[in-house]
Amino acid sequence: MQTETLDAAPFVHPSRMMLDSLLYAATLAPSPDNNQPWLFESRPDGELHLLHDRTRALPSDVGDMFSMIALGAALENLCLAAGNLGWRALVRYPADENGHEVVAAIRFVEGGEADPLADFLEVRCCNRKPYPRRPISDESRSQMQASIASQETARLHWLSDRPSIRKLAGIVADADRIRFEHRPFHTELFHQLRFTPREAESTRDGLDVRCLELPLGAASILRWLRHWPLVKHLNRLGLSRLMSFSSAMQVWRTGTMGLLTTTDTSRLGYLQAGRAMQRVWLTASKLGLAFHPLGSVPIFLSHLARGTANDLPSCYRLRVENLADRFEKLFPQATGQGLVVLFRLGEASGGARSLREPARWQQIVGDR
Ligand SMILES: Cc1cc2nc3c(=O)[nH]c(=O)nc-3n(C[C@H](O)[C@H](O)[C@H](O)COP(=O)(O)O)c2cc1C
């Protein structure tokens, strides 16, 4: 992983064509609900800035954790694409400047080498299909581990025995159930869903229902569920349980579950963790393995760790505390670390990458 400080090497000024290809690669990164929380600035001295576009952050995010993970993934893609151009990316992490949310400043020097993971930037996608229950091989796990060997703060943990996967399926379902029952989460979900190809094409962000692997007819039913009073009523009749059952089934129909954690829970720590997540995901793609992140458990447990779960109604807060206890029993080695992403992993084909907006960037003239 290239996380180098600036040195005295002569910097390359990317041409417009090169810049386009770097930004295109960055925007192929995954983001929660496909919110694409990035912006770019090209500076007169050839430095490229990656910024957090707070207007696109998810309301349920905590301490910018989700945004930083996505931005870290975009940064990793950018560095990999630079290697393909024969450049090395030198990255510094400035503190917020002038209220501008610059999360990384990147300069390029000659002498970079192509990383084989760069070949999988366009192949990587989120695969929500059922996977075989056969665990992935030890060799595959080792390769994923090796892909983040230089990342000191990232840790990978695995679960592949059936009793533990069964317990984890229950935990994920209970976390998702809260998402279906608490109005702000319902609002957030329906803000991100795109129900028709036309809608998906017009925004080129959010969750296209065609990528969600819903059973036949489920998308039409889901559309009706945008009306909160209806959902509130149906939840009393068991709707949220029914909806979260499919989350449990997804985990149940998986051979290996992975957990990425970080020992550094600062914003920078999560940015670095996003780089690590992307390398693990790209390595999975290289190995022909399907990958599916599950964000509910990490986000709820992070709210709990930061004390912001207190903002939840007490019935949900108690449920989150219960989730935390059960989760810690499954992953005792991760205790005290920041959760980054829980993911399904398996030998499954299919999956399709969601649409992306063209990179939002501006050329800065003068010294702003
Ligand atoms: C931090 C993070 C959390 C995510 N959580 C979920 C999740 O809970 N459920 C899910 O189906 N996909 C989840 N995803 C996958 C995104 O929805 C997906 O990356 C995005 O829609 C773009 O699609 P693509 O990865 O196929 O390009 C998550 C991705 C990230 C980066």
The ligand as an SDF file (V2000), in Angstrom:
LIG
                    3D

 31 33  0  0  0  0  0  0  0  0999 V2000
  -18.8880    0.8830    4.2350 C   0  0  0  0  0  0  0  0  0  0  0  0
  -19.8190    0.1390    3.3060 C   0  0  0  0  0  0  0  0  0  0  0  0
  -20.9770   -0.4560    3.8400 C   0  0  0  0  0  0  0  0  0  0  0  0
  -21.8410   -1.1730    2.9960 C   0  0  0  0  0  0  0  0  0  0  0  0
  -22.9560   -1.7770    3.5310 N   0  0  0  0  0  0  0  0  0  0  0  0
  -23.7640   -2.5310    2.7420 C   0  0  0  0  0  0  0  0  0  0  0  0
  -24.8870   -3.2210    3.2830 C   0  0  0  0  0  0  0  0  0  0  0  0
  -25.1790   -3.1450    4.4860 O   0  0  0  0  0  0  0  0  0  0  0  0
  -25.6500   -3.9790    2.4450 N   0  0  0  0  0  0  0  0  0  0  0  0
  -25.3610   -4.0770    1.1150 C   0  0  0  0  0  0  0  0  0  0  0  0
  -26.0810   -4.7920    0.4040 O   0  0  0  0  0  0  0  0  0  0  0  0
  -24.3070   -3.4190    0.5580 N   0  0  0  0  0  0  0  0  0  0  0  0
  -23.5000   -2.6640    1.3480 C   0  0  0  0  0  0  0  0  0  0  0  0
  -22.4220   -2.0110    0.8080 N   0  0  0  0  0  0  0  0  0  0  0  0
  -22.1520   -2.1340   -0.6240 C   0  0  0  0  0  0  0  0  0  0  0  0
  -22.5800   -0.8800   -1.3700 C   0  0  0  0  0  0  0  0  0  0  0  0
  -23.9760   -0.7760   -1.3740 O   0  0  0  0  0  0  0  0  0  0  0  0
  -22.0000   -0.9340   -2.7890 C   0  0  0  0  0  0  0  0  0  0  0  0
  -20.6090   -0.9020   -2.7030 O   0  0  0  0  0  0  0  0  0  0  0  0
  -22.4770    0.2310   -3.6280 C   0  0  0  0  0  0  0  0  0  0  0  0
  -23.8640    0.1170   -3.8500 O   0  0  0  0  0  0  0  0  0  0  0  0
  -21.7710    0.3050   -4.9770 C   0  0  0  0  0  0  0  0  0  0  0  0
  -21.9440   -0.8780   -5.6920 O   0  0  0  0  0  0  0  0  0  0  0  0
  -20.6780   -1.7230   -6.2190 P   0  0  0  0  0  0  0  0  0  0  0  0
  -19.8500   -2.0800   -5.0080 O   0  0  0  0  0  0  0  0  0  0  0  0
  -21.2580   -2.9360   -6.8610 O   0  0  0  0  0  0  0  0  0  0  0  0
  -19.8930   -0.8770   -7.1500 O   0  0  0  0  0  0  0  0  0  0  0  0
  -21.5480   -1.2730    1.6110 C   0  0  0  0  0  0  0  0  0  0  0  0
  -20.3970   -0.6620    1.0990 C   0  0  0  0  0  0  0  0  0  0  0  0
  -19.5420    0.0390    1.9260 C   0  0  0  0  0  0  0  0  0  0  0  0
  -18.3150    0.6830    1.3510 C   0  0  0  0  0  0  0  0  0  0  0  0
  1  2  1  0
  2  3  1  0
  2 30  2  0
  3  4  2  0
  4  5  1  0
  4 28  1  0
  5  6  2  0
  6  7  1  0
  6 13  1  0
  7  8  2  0
  7  9  1  0
  9 10  1  0
 10 11  2  0
 10 12  1  0
 12 13  2  0
 13 14  1  0
 14 15  1  0
 14 28  1  0
 15 16  1  0
 16 17  1  0
 16 18  1  0
 18 19  1  0
 18 20  1  0
 20 21  1  0
 20 22  1  0
 22 23  1  0
 23 24  1  0
 24 25  2  0
 24 26  1  0
 24 27  1  0
 28 29  2  0
 29 30  1  0
 30 31  1  0
M  END
$$$$
